[in-house]
Amino acid sequence: MKKEEIIYVRILTVIGASALMALILIFGAGSGLFQRIANGINDTTLQLSNADAAIYSLYFYKGLDVLYRILYAVTVFGLILTVAAMFFKLKGAGIYAVLSSASAVVTGAYIVLCSIFEGNTALRRMVVHFYLKDVQTVAPEHLLGLHWIAGVFLIVLGVFCLVIVKGTRLDKMKAYSSNSKAACYSIFIPVLMGSMVFEFLRELLISVLCQHGDTYTASAYACIRSYYFEWEWFFDYPYVLYLILTVLGVIVLSKVKLPLPEKFNSAWLVPGILTVIGIVRSVVYLFNAPPLFGYLTFDEKLCDVIESAYPLYMLVYILDMVFLMALVVMILQEQGSTKKILAVCGIATAVSIIGILYRGAPGNVYYRRRCRCHRINRPALSRKYPWKPSLSNSCNKRQIPVWQKQVF
């Protein structure tokens, strides 16, 4: 075979191996590998050897899930980006192949190590200690099953791709190299922003800020994420899904010409479509929200805070999605430096946290106003004779109507 044919075969091998690793990670391990186990422990569908230590097993797998979600998002995004970039001969495809293969090896090693040491008592105590201060009886459990096989495949295929890329020097070839390595590395910033900051650190920071103050805002944020948006299409999807669709749209539309106006940039077509879908979905959900009082909790204040805050949470979710997709488009089109991108990410995170914390205040104010008026529904006691009800009820004109939801 000629040298060009050998290189072509190796390129196809890297594309096929990257696609295979993405399929193994998506369908073999899945994005909720540890979260599924935690949910099974929570709803008692999984049988544990020591039911008294179920709470510690729950927090152990939730702790393992935090790092796994970040690794999963980066790896899946990088692998799909590598397949599309190498197939369409995009600049920087060689660097994407190296980064995605290395992240696949790390993710596979993480799955294998968790499978080996999930019964280790010391590791369990260390992970659970981040959630609970008083850790008592920690019973070892082995609930990952045969998922370590997916991790082994990821390690083998990742090393295989790294050997091919470095041996053939695909990252140095003119068709797959890039003049700016920083721009190639920056493409992973939106993924880390979505999986690490928006899905984990922001929630952790909100709970810490509300720990010694307004605990209802933190509780409302957790209830909205679990009760309102869990298992709801569009709102329950991870940010990495929208980033993958945006990357594929930008790369494909840069090679395929559509009959669009000359001033219209086709790179913004997919983000625009996803934004419209998100707005329509939010409006529909706004008028079909699930009932709260009697179904989730009997705490009227918490219900008031949630009902007042969840529309803005939907807006924050859409704004986060639009922000991350816009970052991907700007990075792929080499608009803006890495420092500016990081600065914009920091500003967006601060604004979103302030907005979520601020939105808890109207619910508390509304609850206090409602409490003042609910006191009117009960006969007021006379100042002179406390045991006799007063006939005066001067606040009835200011009573705020409240819709009482039925409890079955």
GUVEX-60527 format. One record per residue (C-alpha): residue in three letters; x, y, z. Coordinates in steps of 0.1 Angstrom, whole numbers, plus 5000, padded with zeros to 4 digits. Layout:
# residues N
ALAXYZ;...
END
This chain:
# residues 408
MET500050005000;LYS501150354993;LYS501850605021;GLU498750805013;GLU496550495014;ILE498050395048;ILE497350735063;TYR493850735049;VAL493150385064;ARG494550515098;ILE492350825096;LEU489250605090;THR490350375119;VAL490550675143;ILE487050795131;GLY485650445136;ALA487250385170;SER486150735183;ALA482550665172;LEU482750315188;MET483950465221;ALA481150725220;LEU478550445215;ILE480050235244;LEU480050535267;ILE476450635258;PHE474750295257;GLY477250085277;ALA477850305307;GLY475450585302;SER475350935316;GLY473650825348;LEU475750525357;PHE476050615394;GLN472850825395;ARG470750525386;ILE472150335415;ALA471550625438;ASN467950645426;GLY467550275431;ILE468750305467;ASN466450605473;ASP463250435461;THR464350095476;THR464249905443;LEU467849785450;GLN468449525477;LEU471249625500;SER473149385524;ASN472749635552;ALA469549845550;ASP470550055580;ALA473550205561;ALA471450285530;ILE471850655535;TYR475650625534;SER475450415502;LEU473150675486;TYR475650965493;PHE478550745482;TYR477250685447;LYS476051045445;GLY479551155453;LEU481050925426;ASP478451065401;VAL479751425404;LEU483151355389;TYR481751095365;ARG479251345349;ILE482051585342;LEU484251315326;TYR481251175307;ALA480351515292;VAL483951605282;THR484551255267;VAL481351225247;PHE481651585234;GLY485251535224;LEU484651195207;ILE481751325186;LEU483651645178;THR486651425167;VAL484451215144;ALA482851515127;ALA486151725125;MET488251445110;PHE485451345086;PHE485051695073;LYS488751775076;LEU488352055101;LYS491352255114;GLY492452125148;ALA490951775143;GLY494251615153;ILE494351795187;TYR490651705192;ALA491551335186;VAL494351345212;LEU492251515238;SER489151295233;SER491250975234;ALA493051075265;SER489751175282;ALA488250835272;VAL491150655289;VAL490650865320;THR486950795320;GLY487450425315;ALA489950405343;TYR487550595366;ILE484850335359;VAL487150045364;LEU488650185396;CYS485250255410;SER484149905403;ILE487249765421;PHE487149985451;GLU483350045456;GLY483449795485;ASN486349975502;THR485250105535;ALA487850385537;LEU486950515503;ARG483250515512;ARG483850705544;MET485950965526;VAL483351025499;VAL480351025523;HIS482251275546;PHE481751545520;TYR477951525526;LEU477551395562;LYS479851495591;ASP478851205613;VAL479650885594;GLN478850565615;THR478250225600;VAL479450205563;ALA478549865547;PRO480449775515;GLU478149715485;HIS478849595450;LEU476249745427;LEU478149845396;GLY477949495381;LEU479649435348;HIS479949805338;TRP483749775343;ILE483749595309;ALA482749925293;GLY485650095311;VAL488149835299;PHE487049885263;LEU487350265266;ILE490950225279;VAL491949985252;LEU490350185223;GLY491650525238;VAL495250405239;PHE494850255204;CYS493750585190;LEU496550775208;VAL499150535193;ILE497750585158;VAL497450965161;LYS500951015175;GLY502550745153;THR501050885121;ARG501451245134;LEU497951335124;ASP497951625148;LYS500851775127;MET499351715093;LYS498352035074;ALA494751925069;TYR494151845106;SER496552085124;SER495652435137;ASN497652755140;SER496052825174;LYS496252535199;ALA494552765225;ALA491452785203;CYS491352405201;TYR491652365238;SER489052645244;ILE486352435227;PHE486152235259;ILE485452535280;PRO481652545274;VAL481452175282;LEU483252225315;MET481152535322;GLY477952335317;SER478852015335;MET480952145363;VAL479752495370;PHE476152505360;GLU475252155370;PHE477352115402;LEU479252415416;ARG476452665412;GLU474052435431;LEU476752375458;LEU477452755461;ILE473752835464;SER473252575492;VAL476352715510;LEU475153075507;CYS471652975520;GLN472852745547;HIS472853015574;GLY470253245559;ASP467353185536;THR467052805535;TYR463852825515;THR465652945484;ALA468052645485;SER465152405491;ALA463152565463;TYR466052535439;ALA466352165448;CYS462652095445;ILE462452275411;ARG465252075397;SER463851745410;TYR460051775411;TYR459452025383;PHE462151945357;GLU463151575364;TRP461951345336;GLU460651645316;TRP461851655281;PHE464051945272;PHE464552065308;ASP466051735320;TYR468551715292;PRO472251785301;TYR473852085286;VAL476351875266;LEU473551755244;TYR472852105231;LEU476552165227;ILE476951845206;LEU474051945184;THR475552295180;VAL478952155170;LEU477551915145;GLY475352195130;VAL478352445127;ILE480652185111;VAL478052035087;LEU476552375077;SER480152505070;LYS480552235044;VAL476952215031;LYS475552535016;LEU471952605023;PRO469752855004;LEU469953125031;PRO470253505029;GLU473753625024;LYS473853825056;PHE472553525076;ASN475353325093;SER474452955090;ALA476452875121;TRP473753035143;LEU470952825127;VAL471052535151;PRO471352755183;GLY468452965170;ILE466252655164;LEU467052515199;THR466352855215;VAL462952875199;ILE462152525210;GLY463152615245;ILE460952925246;VAL457952735233;ARG458452455257;SER458752705286;VAL455552885277;VAL453652555274;TYR455052425307;LEU454252755324;PHE450552685320;ASN450852315328;ALA452952315359;PRO452452015383;PRO450552075416;LEU452652135447;PHE450652165479;GLY449651825491;TYR451651645465;LEU455151755472;THR454951925506;PHE452452085530;ASP454752375537;GLU452852675523;LYS455852905524;LEU457952665504;CYS455152625479;ASP454853005475;VAL458553035470;ILE458652765443;GLU455552895424;SER457053235424;ALA460553125414;TYR460252845389;PRO459453075358;LEU462753245363;TYR464552915368;MET463252815333;LEU464553145319;VAL467953085336;TYR468152735321;ILE467452875286;LEU469853165290;ASP472552915302;MET471952695271;VAL472052995247;PHE475153125264;LEU477052795260;MET475952745224;ALA477053095216;LEU480453025231;VAL480852715210;VAL479952905178;MET482353185187;ILE485252945195;LEU484852745163;GLN484853055143;GLU487853185162;GLN486153495176;GLY487553615209;SER490653515229;THR490753255257;LYS491053515284;LYS487953695272;ILE485953375270;LEU486953285306;ALA486053635318;VAL482653605301;CYS482053265317;GLY482853405351;ILE480453695346;ALA477653465334;THR478053235364;ALA477853525389;VAL474853675372;SER472953335372;ILE473753275409;ILE472553625418;GLY469353585398;ILE468553255414;LEU469153385449;TYR467253705442;ARG464253525429;GLY463753355462;ALA462953695478;PRO459653765460;GLY458253425472;ASN459153505508;VAL457553855505;TYR454453705490;TYR454253445518;ARG454553715545;ARG451853925528;ARG449553615525;CYS450153535561;ARG448953875572;CYS445753825552;HIS445253465563;ARG445153595599;ILE441953775589;ASN440153455581;ARG440353365618;PRO438453575643;ALA440753835659;LEU440953845697;SER439854145715;ARG442554345733;LYS440454405764;TYR438954045765;PRO441453805748;TRP439053515752;LYS436353695731;PRO436653735693;SER436654085679;LEU434054185654;SER436354425636;ASN437954295603;SER439454595587;CYS441954415565;ASN439454215544;LYS439754475516;ARG443454405512;GLN443154025512;ILE445053855484;PRO443153575467;VAL444953245468;TRP444152945447;GLN443752645470;LYS444752325452;GLN442752015460;VAL444451735479;PHE443351385471;
END
